Amino acid sequence: NPPMPDATDDLFANNRRWAADTEQRFPGFFTKLMEQQSPQYLWIGCADSRVPANQLIGLLPGDVFVHRNVANVVTHSDLNALSVIQFAVDALQVQHIMVVGHSRCGGVRAVLENTRLGLADNWLQHVRDVRNLHQVFLDGVEESRRSDALVELNVLEQARNVCHTTVVQDAWQRGQRVVVHGWVYGLHNGLLEDMKMSVSNADQVGAAYGTALGGLKQRYSPSRPAL
């Protein structure tokens, strides 16, 4: 009997088509890419397969440095995320760090619904901390909008965490240009939304966070309809 086709065979075929198409559209692309990477952007996003960083902002490989994990969390003890930030800021000299959440995030919904996922529950404790910090506000949000409200709150908290890393603080202290942003991607429409938290120096962190949080709470007030 002939061997059964491997489920990954299509992936190799897709890869060859993609490589050929890319080389046709951008002659010499892979040769140039092999020499160096010089991205201006670091994308810290969710590992969700529906949120492909490069594609949704229209950038090619080499244009954006990417770190992804469940629910786009940045903690001060996560050496993986901190190493990525350090390499991006110090070695690659990126100018923008975007923390990007997305609507209908499974990790965030699990936190709201107290769903047990196993080992991931330990990681999602960081999102529970965000929920607990803003519990009074979330209790006042319409139930159908509560998940997206927590997604946005989580973005603001994780963006603030990025600002407080020693890597970013040191970069600002020596005058290096690094701007930290908080964004949310809509699965329902494919669009990015700016959470209006853009921070370019240590003195701006508190005010930028407060302004963004105030705008978020206004958007989710009972008198304001969903967008």
Disulfide bonds with the S-S distance in Angstrom:
none
